[in-house]
Amino acid sequence: MSETFTALMIEDEGGKPKASFRQMGIGDLPDHDVLVEVHYSTLNYKDGLAVSGKGRIARRLPMVAGIDIAGIVKESRSPDWKPGDKVVVNGWGLSETEWGGYARYQRLKPEWLTRLPDGFDLVEAMAIGTAGYTAALCVDALEDWGQIRPGSGEVLVTGAAGGVGSTAIALLAARGYAVTAATGRPETHDYLRSLGASAFVDRAVLAEKGAPLQKERWSGAVDTVGSQTLATVLSQARYGAAVTACGLAGGADLPATVLPHILRSVALLGIDSVMAPHAKRERAWARLARDLDRDALRAISRVEPMSLLPDLAGQIVAGQIRGRVVIDVSR
């Protein structure tokens, strides 16, 4: 196959990572066992950092960016996959240590692939992407902890208008939970209410430093922000509650104490979407197929051409993107 195609490549320029479009051929790709024709990728916060140069995400250069892939197998040296199989890839070091999805074709290791669940098309798969799949991992973890039940109190979602937050709200609401959305943008309230949020809290309130133990409020929480926001959420969690941590948009520090954990038995559950084992991935995608309303999915997503990625990257880092952006790598 001699086809050439465009890829968004991150390279070293004067000691700093810089993203630009490059022409590539199939022969330029890594020598992995499965060749996938990529139809769509996504724009995640991590992608925004990588493409804008505001975060050193790629740990080796040159690097094809993009942490998500939805496509169709074209060639395979693995017995597990055959041409025509529809697949998704989330994580596994894509855009960090392994070439990612911002290219029309990519060669991948067979163990990285997940079969696209019946009922999803490739656009829907990337409207979900790593953000939605991470949200499903969070909801699975909260329910596995065994303390939250529909009707048992408020479940908080921080970074509510982002990709993880939007999908988490939709999944939790579908299960019957009372969801409170934390956002600093009042103009998103109607949008978040349409996904199932029933109450709102200003993110600035959660970002204020307060007492290590505050009035109990949250029966569970999905936090995408980290730093002082996460510390405040922990201090307001009810006895026996669990809080999932899956992001650091507000910072990687955690200025908290052990008091919520040892006096209220509050659990802090770390969520990793990059190296999660297949059993967790398949369970998360099964939840998405079962509980995620397709109208809600359309409400939180839009498709944009890969050519606009440099501008979109700056927008997501600045907190100006609502919901999910699907990237059409053919444009």
Contacts in CASP RR format, 6 or more apart in sequence:
PFRMAT RR
TARGET T0000
AUTHOR 0000-0000-0000
METHOD contacts of the structure
MODEL  1
MSETFTALMIEDEGGKPKASFRQMGIGDLPDHDVLVEVHYSTLNYKDGLA
VSGKGRIARRLPMVAGIDIAGIVKESRSPDWKPGDKVVVNGWGLSETEWG
GYARYQRLKPEWLTRLPDGFDLVEAMAIGTAGYTAALCVDALEDWGQIRP
GSGEVLVTGAAGGVGSTAIALLAARGYAVTAATGRPETHDYLRSLGASAF
VDRAVLAEKGAPLQKERWSGAVDTVGSQTLATVLSQARYGAAVTACGLAG
GADLPATVLPHILRSVALLGIDSVMAPHAKRERAWARLARDLDRDALRAI
SRVEPMSLLPDLAGQIVAGQIRGRVVIDVSR
1 26 0 8 1.000
1 35 0 8 1.000
1 74 0 8 1.000
1 75 0 8 1.000
2 25 0 8 1.000
2 26 0 8 1.000
3 25 0 8 1.000
3 26 0 8 1.000
3 104 0 8 1.000
3 105 0 8 1.000
4 23 0 8 1.000
4 24 0 8 1.000
4 25 0 8 1.000
5 23 0 8 1.000
5 24 0 8 1.000
5 25 0 8 1.000
5 103 0 8 1.000
5 104 0 8 1.000
5 105 0 8 1.000
6 21 0 8 1.000
6 22 0 8 1.000
6 23 0 8 1.000
6 24 0 8 1.000
6 103 0 8 1.000
6 104 0 8 1.000
6 306 0 8 1.000
7 21 0 8 1.000
7 22 0 8 1.000
7 23 0 8 1.000
7 24 0 8 1.000
7 64 0 8 1.000
7 102 0 8 1.000
7 103 0 8 1.000
7 104 0 8 1.000
8 19 0 8 1.000
8 20 0 8 1.000
8 21 0 8 1.000
8 22 0 8 1.000
8 51 0 8 1.000
8 64 0 8 1.000
8 65 0 8 1.000
8 66 0 8 1.000
8 102 0 8 1.000
8 103 0 8 1.000
8 306 0 8 1.000
8 309 0 8 1.000
9 19 0 8 1.000
9 20 0 8 1.000
9 21 0 8 1.000
9 22 0 8 1.000
9 24 0 8 1.000
9 62 0 8 1.000
9 63 0 8 1.000
9 64 0 8 1.000
9 65 0 8 1.000
10 17 0 8 1.000
10 18 0 8 1.000
10 19 0 8 1.000
10 50 0 8 1.000
10 51 0 8 1.000
10 58 0 8 1.000
10 61 0 8 1.000
10 62 0 8 1.000
10 63 0 8 1.000
10 64 0 8 1.000
10 65 0 8 1.000
11 17 0 8 1.000
11 18 0 8 1.000
11 20 0 8 1.000
11 61 0 8 1.000
11 62 0 8 1.000
11 63 0 8 1.000
12 18 0 8 1.000
12 61 0 8 1.000
12 62 0 8 1.000
16 53 0 8 1.000
17 50 0 8 1.000
17 53 0 8 1.000
17 55 0 8 1.000
17 56 0 8 1.000
17 57 0 8 1.000
17 58 0 8 1.000
17 61 0 8 1.000
18 53 0 8 1.000
19 50 0 8 1.000
19 51 0 8 1.000
19 52 0 8 1.000
19 53 0 8 1.000
19 65 0 8 1.000
19 309 0 8 1.000
19 310 0 8 1.000
19 313 0 8 1.000
21 307 0 8 1.000
24 103 0 8 1.000
25 105 0 8 1.000
26 35 0 8 1.000
26 105 0 8 1.000
29 35 0 8 1.000
29 99 0 8 1.000
29 105 0 8 1.000
29 106 0 8 1.000
29 107 0 8 1.000
30 98 0 8 1.000
30 99 0 8 1.000
30 107 0 8 1.000
31 107 0 8 1.000
32 107 0 8 1.000
32 108 0 8 1.000
32 109 0 8 1.000
33 76 0 8 1.000
33 77 0 8 1.000
33 78 0 8 1.000
33 107 0 8 1.000
33 108 0 8 1.000
33 109 0 8 1.000
33 110 0 8 1.000
34 73 0 8 1.000
34 75 0 8 1.000
34 76 0 8 1.000
34 77 0 8 1.000
34 78 0 8 1.000
34 81 0 8 1.000
34 107 0 8 1.000
34 108 0 8 1.000
34 109 0 8 1.000
34 110 0 8 1.000
34 113 0 8 1.000
35 73 0 8 1.000
35 74 0 8 1.000
35 75 0 8 1.000
35 76 0 8 1.000
35 105 0 8 1.000
35 106 0 8 1.000
35 107 0 8 1.000
36 69 0 8 1.000
36 71 0 8 1.000
36 72 0 8 1.000
36 73 0 8 1.000
36 74 0 8 1.000
36 87 0 8 1.000
36 89 0 8 1.000
36 105 0 8 1.000
36 106 0 8 1.000
36 107 0 8 1.000
36 108 0 8 1.000
36 113 0 8 1.000
37 71 0 8 1.000
37 72 0 8 1.000
37 73 0 8 1.000
37 74 0 8 1.000
37 104 0 8 1.000
37 105 0 8 1.000
38 69 0 8 1.000
38 70 0 8 1.000
38 71 0 8 1.000
38 101 0 8 1.000
38 103 0 8 1.000
38 104 0 8 1.000
38 105 0 8 1.000
38 106 0 8 1.000
38 329 0 8 1.000
39 70 0 8 1.000
39 71 0 8 1.000
39 72 0 8 1.000
39 122 0 8 1.000
39 328 0 8 1.000
39 329 0 8 1.000
39 330 0 8 1.000
40 70 0 8 1.000
40 71 0 8 1.000
40 122 0 8 1.000
40 123 0 8 1.000
40 125 0 8 1.000
40 126 0 8 1.000
40 303 0 8 1.000
40 326 0 8 1.000
40 327 0 8 1.000
40 328 0 8 1.000
40 329 0 8 1.000
41 66 0 8 1.000
41 68 0 8 1.000
41 69 0 8 1.000
41 70 0 8 1.000
41 100 0 8 1.000
41 101 0 8 1.000
41 102 0 8 1.000
41 126 0 8 1.000
41 306 0 8 1.000
41 326 0 8 1.000
41 327 0 8 1.000
41 329 0 8 1.000
42 66 0 8 1.000
42 67 0 8 1.000
42 68 0 8 1.000
42 126 0 8 1.000
42 129 0 8 1.000
42 130 0 8 1.000
42 131 0 8 1.000
42 324 0 8 1.000
42 325 0 8 1.000
42 326 0 8 1.000
42 327 0 8 1.000
43 304 0 8 1.000
43 309 0 8 1.000
43 312 0 8 1.000
43 313 0 8 1.000
43 316 0 8 1.000
43 321 0 8 1.000
43 324 0 8 1.000
43 325 0 8 1.000
43 327 0 8 1.000
44 66 0 8 1.000
44 67 0 8 1.000
44 68 0 8 1.000
44 129 0 8 1.000
44 130 0 8 1.000
44 131 0 8 1.000
44 163 0 8 1.000
44 316 0 8 1.000
45 247 0 8 1.000
45 249 0 8 1.000
45 316 0 8 1.000
45 317 0 8 1.000
46 57 0 8 1.000
46 67 0 8 1.000
46 95 0 8 1.000
47 65 0 8 1.000
47 66 0 8 1.000
47 67 0 8 1.000
47 95 0 8 1.000
47 313 0 8 1.000
47 316 0 8 1.000
48 54 0 8 1.000
48 312 0 8 1.000
48 313 0 8 1.000
48 314 0 8 1.000
48 316 0 8 1.000
48 317 0 8 1.000
49 55 0 8 1.000
49 57 0 8 1.000
49 313 0 8 1.000
49 317 0 8 1.000
50 57 0 8 1.000
50 58 0 8 1.000
50 63 0 8 1.000
50 65 0 8 1.000
50 66 0 8 1.000
50 95 0 8 1.000
50 313 0 8 1.000
51 65 0 8 1.000
51 309 0 8 1.000
51 310 0 8 1.000
51 313 0 8 1.000
51 314 0 8 1.000
52 310 0 8 1.000
52 313 0 8 1.000
52 314 0 8 1.000
52 317 0 8 1.000
54 314 0 8 1.000
54 317 0 8 1.000
57 65 0 8 1.000
57 95 0 8 1.000
57 96 0 8 1.000
58 65 0 8 1.000
58 95 0 8 1.000
58 96 0 8 1.000
59 96 0 8 1.000
59 97 0 8 1.000
60 97 0 8 1.000
63 95 0 8 1.000
63 96 0 8 1.000
63 99 0 8 1.000
63 100 0 8 1.000
64 95 0 8 1.000
64 99 0 8 1.000
64 100 0 8 1.000
64 101 0 8 1.000
64 102 0 8 1.000
64 103 0 8 1.000
64 106 0 8 1.000
65 95 0 8 1.000
65 100 0 8 1.000
65 101 0 8 1.000
65 102 0 8 1.000
66 94 0 8 1.000
66 95 0 8 1.000
66 100 0 8 1.000
66 101 0 8 1.000
66 102 0 8 1.000
67 90 0 8 1.000
67 91 0 8 1.000
67 93 0 8 1.000
67 94 0 8 1.000
67 95 0 8 1.000
67 96 0 8 1.000
67 100 0 8 1.000
67 101 0 8 1.000
67 130 0 8 1.000
68 88 0 8 1.000
68 89 0 8 1.000
68 90 0 8 1.000
68 91 0 8 1.000
68 94 0 8 1.000
68 101 0 8 1.000
68 126 0 8 1.000
68 129 0 8 1.000
68 130 0 8 1.000
69 87 0 8 1.000
69 88 0 8 1.000
69 89 0 8 1.000
69 94 0 8 1.000
69 100 0 8 1.000
69 101 0 8 1.000
69 106 0 8 1.000
69 108 0 8 1.000
70 86 0 8 1.000
70 87 0 8 1.000
70 88 0 8 1.000
70 89 0 8 1.000
70 116 0 8 1.000
70 122 0 8 1.000
70 123 0 8 1.000
70 125 0 8 1.000
70 126 0 8 1.000
70 129 0 8 1.000
71 86 0 8 1.000
71 87 0 8 1.000
71 88 0 8 1.000
71 122 0 8 1.000
72 83 0 8 1.000
72 84 0 8 1.000
72 85 0 8 1.000
72 86 0 8 1.000
72 87 0 8 1.000
72 122 0 8 1.000
73 81 0 8 1.000
73 82 0 8 1.000
73 83 0 8 1.000
73 84 0 8 1.000
73 85 0 8 1.000
73 87 0 8 1.000
73 113 0 8 1.000
74 83 0 8 1.000
74 84 0 8 1.000
74 105 0 8 1.000
75 83 0 8 1.000
76 82 0 8 1.000
76 83 0 8 1.000
76 85 0 8 1.000
76 110 0 8 1.000
78 110 0 8 1.000
80 110 0 8 1.000
80 113 0 8 1.000
81 87 0 8 1.000
81 110 0 8 1.000
81 113 0 8 1.000
85 113 0 8 1.000
85 115 0 8 1.000
86 115 0 8 1.000
86 116 0 8 1.000
86 122 0 8 1.000
87 113 0 8 1.000
87 114 0 8 1.000
87 115 0 8 1.000
87 116 0 8 1.000
88 113 0 8 1.000
88 114 0 8 1.000
88 116 0 8 1.000
88 125 0 8 1.000
88 126 0 8 1.000
88 129 0 8 1.000
88 285 0 8 1.000
89 101 0 8 1.000
89 108 0 8 1.000
89 112 0 8 1.000
89 113 0 8 1.000
89 114 0 8 1.000
90 114 0 8 1.000
90 129 0 8 1.000
90 130 0 8 1.000
90 133 0 8 1.000
90 273 0 8 1.000
90 281 0 8 1.000
91 112 0 8 1.000
91 130 0 8 1.000
91 273 0 8 1.000
91 274 0 8 1.000
91 275 0 8 1.000
92 98 0 8 1.000
92 109 0 8 1.000
92 112 0 8 1.000
92 274 0 8 1.000
92 275 0 8 1.000
93 274 0 8 1.000
93 275 0 8 1.000
94 100 0 8 1.000
94 101 0 8 1.000
94 112 0 8 1.000
95 101 0 8 1.000
99 106 0 8 1.000
99 107 0 8 1.000
100 106 0 8 1.000
101 329 0 8 1.000
102 306 0 8 1.000
102 309 0 8 1.000
102 327 0 8 1.000
102 329 0 8 1.000
103 329 0 8 1.000
104 329 0 8 1.000
104 330 0 8 1.000
111 278 0 8 1.000
114 278 0 8 1.000
114 281 0 8 1.000
114 282 0 8 1.000
114 285 0 8 1.000
116 122 0 8 1.000
116 125 0 8 1.000
117 285 0 8 1.000
117 286 0 8 1.000
117 288 0 8 1.000
117 289 0 8 1.000
118 289 0 8 1.000
119 289 0 8 1.000
120 128 0 8 1.000
120 289 0 8 1.000
123 303 0 8 1.000
123 326 0 8 1.000
124 294 0 8 1.000
124 297 0 8 1.000
126 324 0 8 1.000
126 326 0 8 1.000
126 327 0 8 1.000
127 297 0 8 1.000
127 298 0 8 1.000
127 300 0 8 1.000
127 301 0 8 1.000
127 324 0 8 1.000
127 326 0 8 1.000
128 167 0 8 1.000
128 288 0 8 1.000
128 292 0 8 1.000
128 297 0 8 1.000
128 324 0 8 1.000
129 324 0 8 1.000
130 273 0 8 1.000
131 162 0 8 1.000
131 163 0 8 1.000
131 164 0 8 1.000
131 165 0 8 1.000
131 166 0 8 1.000
131 167 0 8 1.000
131 324 0 8 1.000
132 163 0 8 1.000
132 164 0 8 1.000
132 167 0 8 1.000
132 168 0 8 1.000
132 288 0 8 1.000
132 324 0 8 1.000
133 273 0 8 1.000
133 281 0 8 1.000
133 284 0 8 1.000
133 285 0 8 1.000
133 288 0 8 1.000
134 164 0 8 1.000
134 246 0 8 1.000
134 271 0 8 1.000
134 273 0 8 1.000
135 163 0 8 1.000
135 164 0 8 1.000
135 165 0 8 1.000
135 167 0 8 1.000
135 168 0 8 1.000
135 171 0 8 1.000
135 222 0 8 1.000
136 167 0 8 1.000
136 171 0 8 1.000
136 284 0 8 1.000
136 285 0 8 1.000
136 287 0 8 1.000
136 288 0 8 1.000
137 244 0 8 1.000
137 246 0 8 1.000
137 271 0 8 1.000
137 273 0 8 1.000
137 276 0 8 1.000
137 280 0 8 1.000
137 284 0 8 1.000
138 164 0 8 1.000
138 168 0 8 1.000
138 222 0 8 1.000
138 244 0 8 1.000
138 246 0 8 1.000
138 271 0 8 1.000
139 168 0 8 1.000
139 171 0 8 1.000
139 172 0 8 1.000
139 175 0 8 1.000
139 222 0 8 1.000
139 287 0 8 1.000
140 280 0 8 1.000
140 283 0 8 1.000
140 284 0 8 1.000
140 287 0 8 1.000
141 242 0 8 1.000
141 244 0 8 1.000
141 269 0 8 1.000
141 270 0 8 1.000
141 271 0 8 1.000
142 148 0 8 1.000
142 155 0 8 1.000
142 220 0 8 1.000
142 222 0 8 1.000
142 242 0 8 1.000
142 244 0 8 1.000
142 269 0 8 1.000
145 242 0 8 1.000
145 267 0 8 1.000
145 269 0 8 1.000
146 242 0 8 1.000
147 219 0 8 1.000
147 220 0 8 1.000
147 240 0 8 1.000
147 241 0 8 1.000
147 242 0 8 1.000
148 155 0 8 1.000
148 177 0 8 1.000
148 219 0 8 1.000
148 220 0 8 1.000
148 241 0 8 1.000
148 242 0 8 1.000
150 175 0 8 1.000
150 176 0 8 1.000
150 177 0 8 1.000
151 176 0 8 1.000
151 177 0 8 1.000
151 178 0 8 1.000
152 219 0 8 1.000
153 177 0 8 1.000
153 178 0 8 1.000
153 219 0 8 1.000
153 238 0 8 1.000
154 178 0 8 1.000
154 179 0 8 1.000
154 180 0 8 1.000
154 199 0 8 1.000
154 217 0 8 1.000
154 218 0 8 1.000
154 219 0 8 1.000
154 220 0 8 1.000
155 172 0 8 1.000
155 177 0 8 1.000
155 178 0 8 1.000
155 179 0 8 1.000
155 180 0 8 1.000
155 218 0 8 1.000
155 219 0 8 1.000
155 220 0 8 1.000
155 221 0 8 1.000
155 222 0 8 1.000
156 179 0 8 1.000
156 180 0 8 1.000
156 182 0 8 1.000
156 201 0 8 1.000
156 217 0 8 1.000
156 218 0 8 1.000
156 220 0 8 1.000
156 221 0 8 1.000
156 222 0 8 1.000
156 223 0 8 1.000
156 233 0 8 1.000
157 165 0 8 1.000
157 168 0 8 1.000
157 169 0 8 1.000
157 172 0 8 1.000
157 179 0 8 1.000
157 180 0 8 1.000
157 181 0 8 1.000
157 182 0 8 1.000
157 197 0 8 1.000
157 221 0 8 1.000
157 222 0 8 1.000
157 224 0 8 1.000
158 165 0 8 1.000
158 182 0 8 1.000
158 203 0 8 1.000
158 206 0 8 1.000
158 221 0 8 1.000
158 222 0 8 1.000
158 223 0 8 1.000
158 224 0 8 1.000
158 225 0 8 1.000
158 226 0 8 1.000
158 229 0 8 1.000
158 230 0 8 1.000
158 233 0 8 1.000
159 165 0 8 1.000
159 181 0 8 1.000
159 182 0 8 1.000
159 183 0 8 1.000
159 203 0 8 1.000
159 224 0 8 1.000
159 225 0 8 1.000
159 249 0 8 1.000
160 166 0 8 1.000
160 169 0 8 1.000
160 181 0 8 1.000
160 182 0 8 1.000
160 183 0 8 1.000
160 188 0 8 1.000
160 192 0 8 1.000
160 197 0 8 1.000
161 181 0 8 1.000
161 183 0 8 1.000
161 185 0 8 1.000
161 188 0 8 1.000
161 191 0 8 1.000
161 192 0 8 1.000
161 322 0 8 1.000
161 323 0 8 1.000
162 224 0 8 1.000
162 321 0 8 1.000
162 322 0 8 1.000
162 323 0 8 1.000
162 324 0 8 1.000
163 300 0 8 1.000
163 323 0 8 1.000
163 324 0 8 1.000
164 222 0 8 1.000
164 224 0 8 1.000
164 246 0 8 1.000
164 247 0 8 1.000
165 181 0 8 1.000
165 222 0 8 1.000
165 224 0 8 1.000
166 192 0 8 1.000
166 195 0 8 1.000
166 300 0 8 1.000
166 322 0 8 1.000
166 323 0 8 1.000
166 324 0 8 1.000
167 288 0 8 1.000
167 292 0 8 1.000
167 300 0 8 1.000
167 324 0 8 1.000
168 222 0 8 1.000
169 179 0 8 1.000
169 181 0 8 1.000
169 192 0 8 1.000
169 195 0 8 1.000
169 196 0 8 1.000
169 197 0 8 1.000
170 195 0 8 1.000
170 196 0 8 1.000
170 292 0 8 1.000
170 293 0 8 1.000
170 296 0 8 1.000
170 297 0 8 1.000
170 300 0 8 1.000
171 287 0 8 1.000
171 288 0 8 1.000
171 291 0 8 1.000
171 292 0 8 1.000
172 179 0 8 1.000
172 222 0 8 1.000
173 179 0 8 1.000
173 195 0 8 1.000
173 196 0 8 1.000
173 197 0 8 1.000
174 291 0 8 1.000
174 292 0 8 1.000
174 293 0 8 1.000
175 291 0 8 1.000
178 198 0 8 1.000
178 199 0 8 1.000
179 196 0 8 1.000
179 197 0 8 1.000
179 198 0 8 1.000
179 199 0 8 1.000
180 197 0 8 1.000
180 198 0 8 1.000
180 199 0 8 1.000
180 200 0 8 1.000
180 201 0 8 1.000
180 218 0 8 1.000
181 189 0 8 1.000
181 192 0 8 1.000
181 197 0 8 1.000
181 199 0 8 1.000
181 200 0 8 1.000
181 201 0 8 1.000
182 200 0 8 1.000
182 201 0 8 1.000
182 202 0 8 1.000
182 203 0 8 1.000
182 206 0 8 1.000
182 229 0 8 1.000
183 189 0 8 1.000
183 192 0 8 1.000
183 200 0 8 1.000
183 202 0 8 1.000
183 203 0 8 1.000
184 202 0 8 1.000
184 203 0 8 1.000
184 204 0 8 1.000
188 322 0 8 1.000
189 197 0 8 1.000
189 200 0 8 1.000
191 299 0 8 1.000
191 322 0 8 1.000
192 200 0 8 1.000
194 296 0 8 1.000
194 299 0 8 1.000
195 296 0 8 1.000
195 299 0 8 1.000
195 300 0 8 1.000
203 225 0 8 1.000
203 229 0 8 1.000
206 225 0 8 1.000
206 228 0 8 1.000
206 229 0 8 1.000
206 232 0 8 1.000
206 233 0 8 1.000
207 227 0 8 1.000
207 228 0 8 1.000
207 229 0 8 1.000
207 232 0 8 1.000
208 228 0 8 1.000
208 232 0 8 1.000
209 228 0 8 1.000
209 231 0 8 1.000
209 232 0 8 1.000
209 255 0 8 1.000
210 232 0 8 1.000
210 235 0 8 1.000
211 235 0 8 1.000
212 235 0 8 1.000
212 256 0 8 1.000
212 257 0 8 1.000
212 259 0 8 1.000
212 260 0 8 1.000
213 235 0 8 1.000
213 259 0 8 1.000
213 260 0 8 1.000
213 263 0 8 1.000
213 264 0 8 1.000
214 232 0 8 1.000
214 235 0 8 1.000
214 236 0 8 1.000
215 236 0 8 1.000
216 236 0 8 1.000
216 237 0 8 1.000
216 238 0 8 1.000
216 239 0 8 1.000
216 264 0 8 1.000
217 236 0 8 1.000
217 237 0 8 1.000
217 238 0 8 1.000
218 233 0 8 1.000
218 236 0 8 1.000
218 237 0 8 1.000
218 238 0 8 1.000
218 241 0 8 1.000
218 243 0 8 1.000
219 238 0 8 1.000
219 241 0 8 1.000
220 237 0 8 1.000
220 238 0 8 1.000
220 241 0 8 1.000
220 242 0 8 1.000
220 243 0 8 1.000
221 233 0 8 1.000
221 237 0 8 1.000
221 241 0 8 1.000
221 242 0 8 1.000
221 243 0 8 1.000
221 244 0 8 1.000
222 243 0 8 1.000
222 244 0 8 1.000
222 246 0 8 1.000
223 229 0 8 1.000
223 230 0 8 1.000
223 233 0 8 1.000
223 243 0 8 1.000
223 244 0 8 1.000
223 245 0 8 1.000
223 246 0 8 1.000
223 247 0 8 1.000
224 246 0 8 1.000
224 247 0 8 1.000
224 249 0 8 1.000
225 247 0 8 1.000
225 248 0 8 1.000
225 249 0 8 1.000
225 250 0 8 1.000
225 251 0 8 1.000
226 245 0 8 1.000
226 247 0 8 1.000
226 248 0 8 1.000
226 249 0 8 1.000
226 250 0 8 1.000
226 251 0 8 1.000
226 252 0 8 1.000
226 254 0 8 1.000
227 248 0 8 1.000
227 250 0 8 1.000
227 251 0 8 1.000
227 252 0 8 1.000
227 253 0 8 1.000
227 254 0 8 1.000
227 255 0 8 1.000
228 255 0 8 1.000
229 250 0 8 1.000
230 243 0 8 1.000
230 245 0 8 1.000
230 254 0 8 1.000
230 256 0 8 1.000
231 254 0 8 1.000
231 255 0 8 1.000
231 256 0 8 1.000
233 243 0 8 1.000
234 243 0 8 1.000
234 256 0 8 1.000
234 260 0 8 1.000
234 261 0 8 1.000
234 266 0 8 1.000
234 268 0 8 1.000
235 256 0 8 1.000
235 259 0 8 1.000
235 260 0 8 1.000
237 243 0 8 1.000
237 260 0 8 1.000
237 264 0 8 1.000
237 266 0 8 1.000
238 264 0 8 1.000
239 264 0 8 1.000
239 265 0 8 1.000
239 266 0 8 1.000
240 264 0 8 1.000
240 265 0 8 1.000
240 266 0 8 1.000
240 267 0 8 1.000
241 264 0 8 1.000
241 266 0 8 1.000
241 267 0 8 1.000
242 266 0 8 1.000
242 267 0 8 1.000
242 268 0 8 1.000
242 269 0 8 1.000
243 266 0 8 1.000
243 267 0 8 1.000
243 268 0 8 1.000
243 269 0 8 1.000
244 269 0 8 1.000
244 270 0 8 1.000
244 271 0 8 1.000
245 268 0 8 1.000
245 269 0 8 1.000
245 270 0 8 1.000
245 271 0 8 1.000
246 270 0 8 1.000
246 271 0 8 1.000
246 273 0 8 1.000
260 266 0 8 1.000
261 267 0 8 1.000
261 268 0 8 1.000
276 284 0 8 1.000
300 322 0 8 1.000
300 323 0 8 1.000
300 324 0 8 1.000
301 323 0 8 1.000
301 324 0 8 1.000
301 325 0 8 1.000
301 326 0 8 1.000
302 324 0 8 1.000
302 325 0 8 1.000
302 326 0 8 1.000
303 325 0 8 1.000
303 326 0 8 1.000
303 327 0 8 1.000
303 328 0 8 1.000
304 312 0 8 1.000
304 325 0 8 1.000
304 326 0 8 1.000
304 327 0 8 1.000
304 328 0 8 1.000
305 327 0 8 1.000
305 328 0 8 1.000
305 331 0 8 1.000
306 327 0 8 1.000
306 328 0 8 1.000
306 329 0 8 1.000
306 330 0 8 1.000
306 331 0 8 1.000
307 331 0 8 1.000
309 327 0 8 1.000
312 321 0 8 1.000
312 325 0 8 1.000
314 320 0 8 1.000
315 321 0 8 1.000
316 325 0 8 1.000
END
